[in-house]
Amino acid sequence: MPIAADENWSTLQRDPAHTGYVPASFSAASFADAWTITTDAAPSEVAARAGSVFFNDLHADKHVYTHRVSTSTGASLWAFDIGQGSYSPGKRPYGPAYANGRVASISYNQTSSAAPLQVINAATGGYISTPTYDAQFSDGSVPTMVGDELFFTSGYYGNAIFNANAATGDRIWSTTSTGQYGGYVMQGESVAVDQQYVYFFQAGSILVLKRNGALARFIQNPFFTRNFISYSGEYVGGPMLDSAGHIFVFTDNRQRGDALPIAAFSLFADKPLWRTGYSYVGDPAVRADRLYGIRSSSTIVDLIDTSTGLVAASINVGGNDNLNSNVIVSDSHLFVSSATTTFAVDLTKSNFPVVWKTTFGGSLAVTPEGYLIISTTTGLHAVKLK
């Protein structure tokens, strides 16, 4: 059963189920570019609460800092050094997560039996706690925060799931998968969480844990191809949950930009329910009985029936560049981006027209006040939606 949604953009694709769904309606007539800020390097995706946007940025001193800026103006409010490491030039750090007045980010390229994860006071930028974990040259991922609980993945050989108390830094539990059905993931993945379970995709299978860390079940992924230990095992994204008991994942290990089919699983079935015919990129969104995915090497967003995996409709936004962002779906509009342009599509009309666009592209998020935040290769751009 899904966790009750709040208004914050708290983690990958907004919520612990990673749905990319914003329960709000907008009018394109109100959309207006609000502000732009430039960062030291390509910033991460963002988290947001009322009045504040949080992101991570690699500075000239080779340390990554978590930043808080004003939602309405982009003005800097504080910065906090979360760690140093060897980071590939031009590669974005993973974003922060927010819940219950706290911000947390996983350090990058850590090799340690006790790598530090910094938890920060969202209002003041002050230190709160430091949960630790084991990792080996891991670039991290976006944590999933639920109340006072912090869920994340790493491990010296991957496939480790951690649960910590964000207020105290104490570890609540951790478990390392035995690798049943193969597959290793060391970085990039955000776990999904609902009221009963924690979901981790280890490429060869979906590992489902009870909220106390006890094993609930493995579900084999028959589409997995990389059946060996990979010291750079990666899955950028996270399992996506809907209200009908489906678990959606890409079908293999996955780096940023990779194109793969999407498969649907269920807690109550030993085999996949379906697999898409096309491959997709970015992070999809789900609303009601539709999964919204960017078809690879295209300007097309497919509306996929969540019961069958078949394409029920398609939206071609046009433009000169292929789409490559995450997808956001609201009650009225769909937002999607290429490297250079962000588009808004009116979902209330049967022909799904593009009703607005701006010449900024990148990772997308919507704040509680209704600002669209675009994380570009050079900074952040904000659009006031209402």
C-alpha positions as CSV (number, residue, x, y, z in Angstrom):
1,M,0.0,0.0,0.0
2,P,1.6,3.4,-1.0
3,I,2.7,5.8,1.6
4,A,0.5,8.9,1.8
5,A,1.9,11.5,-0.5
6,D,2.9,14.9,0.7
7,E,3.6,18.1,-1.2
8,N,7.4,17.9,-1.1
9,W,9.7,16.7,-3.9
10,S,11.5,14.4,-1.5
11,T,13.5,12.0,-3.5
12,L,14.0,10.4,-7.0
13,Q,10.8,11.1,-8.9
14,R,9.2,13.0,-6.0
15,D,8.0,10.2,-3.6
16,P,9.1,6.9,-2.0
17,A,7.3,5.1,-4.8
18,H,9.2,7.1,-7.4
19,T,6.0,7.9,-9.4
20,G,6.9,11.3,-10.8
21,Y,3.2,12.3,-10.2
22,V,2.3,15.7,-8.9
23,P,-1.4,15.9,-7.7
24,A,-2.1,19.4,-8.9
25,S,-3.5,21.2,-11.9
26,F,-2.0,24.1,-13.8
27,S,-2.8,26.6,-16.5
28,A,-0.3,27.2,-19.2
29,A,-1.3,30.8,-19.4
30,S,0.3,31.3,-16.0
31,F,3.7,29.8,-16.8
32,A,6.5,32.3,-16.6
33,D,10.3,31.9,-16.4
34,A,11.3,33.0,-12.9
35,W,15.1,32.9,-12.3
36,T,18.3,31.2,-13.3
37,I,21.4,30.5,-11.3
38,T,24.8,29.2,-12.4
39,T,26.6,26.5,-10.5
40,D,30.3,25.5,-10.3
41,A,29.6,22.3,-12.3
42,A,26.7,20.4,-13.6
43,P,24.3,20.2,-10.6
44,S,22.4,17.2,-9.4
45,E,18.7,16.7,-9.6
46,V,16.9,18.5,-6.8
47,A,14.8,18.0,-3.7
48,A,12.3,20.6,-2.6
49,R,10.0,21.6,0.3
50,A,8.0,24.8,0.7
51,G,10.3,27.8,0.2
52,S,13.5,25.7,-0.5
53,V,15.2,23.9,-3.3
54,F,18.1,21.6,-2.4
55,F,20.8,20.3,-4.8
56,N,24.4,19.0,-4.9
57,D,27.2,20.6,-6.8
58,L,30.9,19.7,-7.3
59,H,33.1,22.8,-6.3
60,A,36.6,23.7,-7.5
61,D,38.0,22.2,-4.3
62,K,36.8,18.8,-5.5
63,H,34.3,18.5,-2.7
64,V,30.6,18.1,-3.3
65,Y,28.4,20.6,-1.4
66,T,24.7,20.4,-0.7
67,H,23.0,23.8,-1.4
68,R,19.8,25.3,-0.3
69,V,18.3,28.2,-2.4
70,S,15.1,30.1,-2.2
71,T,12.3,28.7,-4.4
72,S,11.0,32.1,-5.3
73,T,14.3,33.9,-6.1
74,G,17.1,31.4,-6.3
75,A,19.0,33.2,-3.6
76,S,21.6,31.1,-1.8
77,L,20.6,30.3,1.8
78,W,23.3,27.9,2.9
79,A,25.9,25.3,1.7
80,F,27.3,22.2,3.4
81,D,30.4,20.2,2.4
82,I,29.4,16.5,2.2
83,G,32.6,15.0,1.0
84,Q,35.6,14.7,-1.3
85,G,36.4,12.1,-3.8
86,S,37.6,11.2,-7.3
87,Y,34.8,12.3,-9.6
88,S,34.6,12.0,-13.4
89,P,34.8,15.4,-15.0
90,G,31.4,16.5,-16.2
91,K,29.5,13.7,-14.3
92,R,26.7,15.0,-12.1
93,P,26.6,14.0,-8.5
94,Y,23.4,12.3,-7.3
95,G,20.8,14.5,-5.7
96,P,19.8,14.9,-2.1
97,A,16.6,13.6,-0.4
98,Y,14.4,15.6,2.0
99,A,12.0,14.6,4.8
100,N,11.0,15.8,8.3
101,G,13.2,18.9,8.3
102,R,16.3,17.0,7.2
103,V,18.4,16.7,4.0
104,A,20.6,13.8,3.2
105,S,23.0,12.9,0.4
106,I,25.2,9.9,-0.3
107,S,28.9,10.7,-0.7
108,Y,30.5,9.7,-4.0
109,N,33.4,7.4,-4.9
110,Q,33.8,6.2,-1.4
111,T,35.7,3.1,-0.6
112,S,35.4,2.3,3.0
113,S,33.8,0.0,5.6
114,A,32.3,3.1,7.2
115,A,31.7,5.7,4.5
116,P,29.9,8.8,6.0
117,L,26.5,10.0,4.9
118,Q,25.8,13.5,6.1
119,V,22.3,14.5,7.4
120,I,21.7,18.3,7.5
121,N,19.2,20.5,9.2
122,A,17.1,21.8,6.2
123,A,16.4,25.2,7.8
124,T,19.8,26.1,9.1
125,G,22.3,24.0,7.2
126,G,23.6,22.7,10.5
127,Y,24.9,19.2,11.1
128,I,22.5,16.6,12.5
129,S,24.0,13.1,12.1
130,T,26.3,10.7,10.1
131,P,25.0,7.2,9.3
132,T,27.8,5.0,7.9
133,Y,27.9,2.3,5.3
134,D,30.3,0.1,3.4
135,A,31.1,0.9,-0.3
136,Q,33.7,0.4,-3.0
137,F,34.3,3.2,-5.5
138,S,30.6,4.0,-5.5
139,D,29.2,7.2,-7.0
140,G,26.2,7.0,-4.6
141,S,22.5,7.4,-5.5
142,V,19.5,9.4,-4.3
143,P,18.4,8.2,-0.8
144,T,14.8,7.5,0.0
145,M,13.6,9.2,3.2
146,V,10.3,8.4,5.0
147,G,9.7,10.3,8.2
148,D,12.8,9.8,10.4
149,E,13.9,6.7,8.4
150,L,16.6,6.8,5.7
151,F,16.8,4.0,3.1
152,F,19.7,3.7,0.7
153,T,21.9,1.1,-1.2
154,S,25.6,0.5,-1.6
155,G,27.9,-2.3,-0.2
156,Y,31.5,-3.3,-0.8
157,Y,30.4,-5.7,-3.5
158,G,27.0,-4.1,-4.0
159,N,23.5,-5.4,-3.3
160,A,23.5,-4.0,0.2
161,I,20.4,-2.1,1.6
162,F,20.7,0.1,4.6
163,N,18.1,1.6,6.9
164,A,19.2,4.3,9.4
165,N,17.6,6.8,11.8
166,A,18.2,10.2,10.2
167,A,17.9,12.0,13.5
168,T,20.5,10.0,15.4
169,G,22.6,8.4,12.6
170,D,22.1,5.0,14.2
171,R,21.7,2.1,11.8
172,I,18.4,0.3,12.2
173,W,19.2,-2.6,9.9
174,S,21.2,-3.6,6.9
175,T,21.2,-6.6,4.6
176,T,23.2,-7.9,1.7
177,S,21.5,-10.0,-0.9
178,T,23.1,-13.4,-1.7
179,G,22.8,-12.7,-5.4
180,Q,20.0,-15.1,-6.0
181,Y,19.3,-15.2,-9.8
182,G,22.4,-13.1,-10.3
183,G,23.0,-9.4,-10.7
184,Y,24.9,-6.8,-8.8
185,V,24.2,-3.1,-8.2
186,M,26.7,-0.9,-6.3
187,Q,25.5,2.6,-7.2
188,G,22.8,4.7,-8.8
189,E,19.7,3.1,-7.4
190,S,17.1,4.5,-5.1
191,V,15.0,1.9,-3.3
192,A,11.3,2.1,-3.3
193,V,9.3,2.0,-0.1
194,D,5.7,1.6,0.8
195,Q,3.9,0.9,4.1
196,Q,4.9,-2.7,4.2
197,Y,7.9,-3.3,2.0
198,V,11.3,-2.0,0.7
199,Y,12.0,-2.8,-2.9
200,F,15.5,-3.2,-4.4
201,F,16.2,-4.2,-8.0
202,Q,19.5,-6.1,-8.2
203,A,19.2,-6.6,-12.0
204,G,18.8,-10.4,-11.8
205,S,15.8,-10.1,-9.5
206,I,13.7,-7.9,-7.4
207,L,14.5,-8.2,-3.7
208,V,11.5,-7.4,-1.5
209,L,12.1,-6.8,2.2
210,K,9.7,-6.2,5.0
211,R,10.1,-2.8,6.6
212,N,12.0,-4.4,9.5
213,G,14.6,-5.7,7.0
214,A,13.4,-9.3,6.9
215,L,13.3,-11.0,3.5
216,A,9.8,-11.2,2.0
217,R,10.7,-12.6,-1.4
218,F,12.8,-12.7,-4.5
219,I,11.2,-12.2,-7.9
220,Q,13.3,-13.4,-10.8
221,N,14.0,-11.1,-13.7
222,P,14.3,-13.4,-16.8
223,F,15.4,-10.5,-19.0
224,F,18.7,-10.0,-17.1
225,T,21.8,-10.5,-19.3
226,R,24.9,-9.6,-17.2
227,N,25.3,-12.7,-15.0
228,F,28.6,-12.0,-13.4
229,I,30.1,-9.8,-10.6
230,S,30.5,-6.3,-11.9
231,Y,32.7,-3.9,-9.8
232,S,30.8,-1.0,-11.5
233,G,27.4,-2.6,-11.2
234,E,24.9,0.2,-11.7
235,Y,21.2,0.8,-11.9
236,V,20.4,4.5,-12.4
237,G,16.8,5.0,-11.2
238,G,14.7,2.9,-8.9
239,P,11.7,0.5,-8.8
240,M,8.4,2.4,-9.4
241,L,5.2,1.4,-7.6
242,D,1.6,2.1,-8.5
243,S,-1.5,1.8,-6.4
244,A,-2.5,-1.5,-8.1
245,G,0.4,-3.5,-6.8
246,H,2.7,-3.3,-9.8
247,I,6.5,-2.9,-9.6
248,F,8.0,-1.4,-12.7
249,V,11.7,-1.6,-13.6
250,F,14.0,-1.4,-16.6
251,T,15.2,-4.9,-17.6
252,D,18.9,-4.9,-16.8
253,N,21.8,-3.0,-15.3
254,R,21.6,0.6,-16.5
255,Q,23.8,3.6,-16.7
256,R,22.6,7.2,-17.2
257,G,21.3,7.5,-20.8
258,D,21.0,3.8,-21.4
259,A,17.9,2.6,-23.3
260,L,16.1,-0.5,-22.1
261,P,12.6,-2.0,-22.2
262,I,10.5,-1.7,-19.1
263,A,9.0,-4.7,-17.3
264,A,6.1,-5.0,-14.8
265,F,6.1,-7.4,-11.8
266,S,3.8,-8.1,-8.9
267,L,4.3,-9.4,-5.4
268,F,1.8,-12.1,-6.2
269,A,3.4,-13.5,-9.4
270,D,6.6,-15.4,-9.9
271,K,7.0,-14.2,-13.5
272,P,6.8,-10.8,-15.1
273,L,3.4,-9.5,-16.0
274,W,4.6,-7.9,-19.2
275,R,7.6,-6.3,-21.0
276,T,7.4,-3.4,-23.4
277,G,8.1,-3.8,-27.0
278,Y,10.1,-0.5,-27.2
279,S,13.1,0.7,-25.2
280,Y,12.9,3.8,-23.0
281,V,15.2,6.3,-21.4
282,G,15.1,8.7,-18.4
283,D,12.8,8.1,-15.5
284,P,9.1,7.3,-16.4
285,A,6.1,8.6,-14.4
286,V,2.9,6.7,-13.5
287,R,-0.6,8.1,-12.9
288,A,-3.7,6.0,-12.6
289,D,-3.5,3.2,-15.2
290,R,-0.8,4.8,-17.4
291,L,2.9,4.7,-17.4
292,Y,4.5,7.6,-19.2
293,G,7.9,6.7,-20.8
294,I,10.3,8.4,-23.2
295,R,10.8,6.2,-26.2
296,S,14.5,5.9,-27.0
297,S,16.1,8.1,-29.7
298,S,13.0,10.0,-30.2
299,T,10.8,13.0,-29.3
300,I,8.0,10.7,-28.3
301,V,6.4,10.0,-24.9
302,D,4.4,6.7,-24.9
303,L,1.4,6.2,-22.6
304,I,1.7,2.6,-21.6
305,D,-1.2,0.6,-20.2
306,T,-0.1,-0.6,-16.8
307,S,-2.1,-3.8,-17.1
308,T,-0.8,-5.0,-20.5
309,G,2.4,-3.1,-21.3
310,L,0.9,-2.0,-24.6
311,V,1.2,1.5,-25.9
312,A,-2.3,3.1,-25.5
313,A,-1.3,6.5,-27.1
314,S,1.8,8.5,-28.0
315,I,2.7,12.1,-27.7
316,N,5.3,13.6,-30.1
317,V,6.5,16.9,-28.7
318,G,8.7,17.7,-31.7
319,G,11.8,19.8,-31.5
320,N,15.3,19.2,-32.8
321,D,16.7,17.0,-30.0
322,N,15.7,13.7,-28.6
323,L,14.1,13.6,-25.2
324,N,16.2,12.3,-22.3
325,S,14.9,13.6,-19.0
326,N,12.7,12.2,-16.3
327,V,8.9,12.6,-16.9
328,I,6.6,14.5,-14.6
329,V,2.8,14.0,-14.8
330,S,0.3,16.2,-13.0
331,D,-3.5,16.2,-13.1
332,S,-3.4,18.6,-16.1
333,H,0.0,18.5,-17.7
334,L,3.0,16.4,-18.6
335,F,6.5,17.9,-18.4
336,V,9.5,16.4,-20.3
337,S,12.8,17.7,-21.6
338,S,15.6,17.3,-24.1
339,A,19.1,18.7,-23.4
340,T,18.0,22.1,-24.7
341,T,14.2,22.4,-24.3
342,T,11.5,21.6,-21.7
343,F,7.9,21.0,-22.9
344,A,4.5,21.1,-21.3
345,V,1.8,18.9,-22.8
346,D,-1.9,19.4,-22.0
347,L,-3.3,16.0,-20.8
348,T,-6.9,17.3,-20.5
349,K,-7.2,17.5,-24.3
350,S,-7.6,14.3,-26.4
351,N,-4.9,15.3,-28.9
352,F,-2.3,16.1,-26.1
353,P,-1.0,19.4,-27.5
354,V,2.3,21.0,-26.6
355,V,1.1,24.2,-24.9
356,W,4.4,25.7,-23.6
357,K,8.1,25.3,-23.9
358,T,11.3,27.0,-22.6
359,T,14.8,27.0,-23.9
360,F,16.3,25.2,-20.9
361,G,16.5,21.4,-20.6
362,G,17.6,18.9,-18.0
363,S,16.3,17.0,-14.9
364,L,12.9,18.2,-13.7
365,A,11.1,18.7,-10.4
366,V,8.0,20.6,-9.2
367,T,8.1,22.3,-5.8
368,P,5.1,22.5,-3.4
369,E,4.4,26.1,-4.5
370,G,4.2,25.1,-8.1
371,Y,7.7,26.1,-9.5
372,L,9.2,23.8,-12.1
373,I,12.9,23.4,-11.4
374,I,15.1,22.5,-14.4
375,S,18.6,21.2,-13.5
376,T,20.7,22.1,-16.6
377,T,24.3,21.3,-17.3
378,T,25.3,24.8,-16.0
379,G,22.9,25.5,-13.2
380,L,19.2,25.7,-12.2
381,H,16.3,27.4,-14.0
382,A,12.9,28.0,-12.4
383,V,9.5,28.4,-14.0
384,K,6.6,29.7,-12.0
385,L,3.6,27.4,-13.0
386,K,0.9,29.2,-11.0
